[in-house]
Amino acid sequence: MNLFHLEDKKIKITPETLLIPHFKILWDRDKSKDKAIAMAELSYIYFMSDYKSFYLAYPESDRTAQIKHDILKDKDYKPDDAVKLAITKYKELQNTPSLRMLIGARHAQEIITEYYNSLKLDGMDAKSVQPISASLEKLGKIAESIDKLEDKLKREVQTEGRSKGGRTINKFEE
């Protein structure tokens, strides 16, 4: 789902975004001419929720603070109920079985990372470290599997926007 597009070196909101009531509420309540508040809130929603967001690299507990700092430039920002509902809707709209699997895999990957970060290897003998070493060899395969799943999801999204013969579907033909 694309909320934005780049036009003349400026970020613009896509017209179909405003057809969805959850996002239209945010847009309409911002009475400013430049819609800076609405764009900030939509940016927050995107970076918090979209599976392609660079900020998904952060654990969920850190993601909010990073987005507030980097994107909103307001560490005290607190999303209100309308923003929270829009986040829920955004997640629903992009939800597919492959995405659910990817989200689960990323969550499991984060748990595995936390486990390895918490290990205290000091004072362990070679025999105790051996199972840990053996499991470390499998981490590359796990990461590779998650990358393949992400690639599959990207292909699904690209395929959704195409018709027979590879012709791109007009936004209003979908």
C-alpha positions in Angstrom: 0.0 0.0 0.0 1.4 3.3 -1.0 0.4 6.4 1.0 2.9 8.7 -0.8 4.7 9.3 -4.0 7.5 11.6 -5.0 6.5 14.4 -7.4 8.8 17.4 -8.3 11.2 16.4 -5.5 8.3 16.7 -2.9 6.4 14.0 -1.1 2.7 13.9 -2.1 -0.1 11.9 -0.7 -1.7 9.4 -3.1 -5.4 10.2 -4.0 -6.6 6.7 -3.0 -5.3 7.2 0.5 -7.9 9.9 1.1 -10.7 7.5 0.0 -10.1 5.5 3.2 -11.9 7.1 6.1 -9.2 6.4 8.7 -6.7 8.5 6.7 -9.2 11.1 5.5 -10.0 12.0 9.1 -6.3 12.9 9.7 -6.1 14.9 6.5 -9.4 16.8 7.1 -8.7 17.7 10.7 -5.4 19.5 9.7 -6.7 22.9 8.6 -3.3 24.2 7.7 -2.6 25.0 4.0 0.5 22.8 3.8 -1.1 19.9 5.8 2.2 19.5 7.7 0.5 17.9 10.7 -1.4 15.4 8.5 1.8 14.5 6.6 3.7 14.0 9.8 1.0 11.7 11.2 0.7 9.8 7.9 4.5 9.5 7.9 4.4 8.1 11.5 1.8 5.6 10.4 3.8 4.5 7.4 7.2 4.2 9.2 5.5 2.3 12.2 3.4 0.0 10.1 4.6 -0.7 6.5 6.5 -3.9 6.0 9.0 -2.0 3.8 9.7 0.6 6.4 13.4 1.1 7.2 12.4 1.5 10.8 11.2 -2.2 11.1 14.9 -2.9 11.6 14.4 -1.5 15.1 12.6 -3.7 17.7 9.1 -2.4 18.2 10.0 -1.0 21.6 12.7 1.3 20.0 10.9 2.0 16.7 8.5 4.7 18.1 11.3 6.7 19.7 13.4 6.5 16.6 10.6 7.7 14.4 9.7 10.5 16.8 13.3 11.6 16.7 14.2 11.2 13.1 10.9 11.8 11.2 8.7 13.9 13.5 11.5 15.8 15.3 9.3 15.6 18.3 10.2 13.2 21.1 7.1 14.1 23.0 4.6 13.2 20.2 1.9 10.9 21.4 -0.4 9.3 18.8 -4.1 9.9 19.5 -6.9 7.5 19.0 -7.4 8.5 15.3 -3.7 7.8 14.5 -3.9 4.5 16.4 -7.0 3.5 14.4 -5.3 4.5 11.2 -2.2 2.3 12.1 -4.5 -0.6 12.7 -6.3 0.0 9.4 -3.0 0.3 7.5 -1.8 -3.0 8.9 -5.1 -4.6 8.0 -4.9 -3.3 4.4 -1.5 -4.7 3.8 -2.1 -8.0 5.6 -1.6 -11.2 3.5 -0.6 -14.7 4.6 2.9 -14.1 3.4 3.1 -10.8 5.3 1.8 -12.5 8.5 4.5 -15.1 8.1 7.2 -12.5 7.5 6.1 -10.6 10.6 6.2 -13.8 12.7 9.6 -14.6 11.3 11.0 -11.2 12.1 9.6 -11.5 15.6 11.2 -14.9 16.1 14.4 -13.5 14.7 14.3 -10.7 17.3 13.8 -13.2 20.1 16.7 -15.3 18.9 18.9 -12.1 18.7 17.9 -11.2 22.3 18.8 -14.7 23.4 22.3 -14.6 21.9 22.8 -11.1 23.2 22.0 -12.3 26.8 24.4 -15.3 26.8 27.2 -15.1 29.3 30.0 -17.1 27.8 32.6 -16.1 30.3 33.7 -19.1 32.3 32.0 -21.7 30.1 34.0 -24.7 29.1 34.4 -25.9 25.5 31.8 -28.7 26.0 29.2 -26.2 27.2 29.9 -23.8 24.3 29.6 -26.5 21.6 25.8 -26.5 21.3 25.8 -22.8 21.1 28.4 -22.8 18.3 26.4 -25.4 16.4 23.3 -23.3 16.6 25.2 -20.2 15.4 25.9 -22.0 12.1 22.2 -22.2 11.4 21.6 -18.4 11.9 22.7 -17.6 8.3 20.1 -20.0 7.0 17.4 -18.4 9.1 18.4 -14.9 7.9 18.5 -16.2 4.3 15.0 -17.7 4.7 13.6 -14.4 5.9 15.2 -12.6 3.0 13.6 -15.1 0.6 10.2 -14.5 2.3 10.7 -10.7 1.9 11.5 -11.2 -1.8 8.3 -13.4 -2.2 6.2 -10.7 -0.6 7.7 -8.0 -2.9 6.9 -10.2 -5.9 3.3 -10.6 -4.7 2.8 -6.9 -4.3 4.2 -6.2 -7.8 2.0 -8.9 -9.3 -1.1 -7.4 -7.6 -0.7 -4.2 -9.7 -0.5 -6.0 -13.0 -3.1 -7.5 -15.3 -2.7 -10.2 -18.0 0.1 -9.4 -20.4 1.9 -7.4 -17.7 -0.1 -4.2 -18.4 -0.1 -2.0 -15.3 -3.6 -1.5 -14.0 -4.9 2.0 -13.6 -5.6 2.9 -10.0 -9.3 3.2 -10.7 -9.5 -0.2 -12.5 -8.5 -2.2 -9.5 
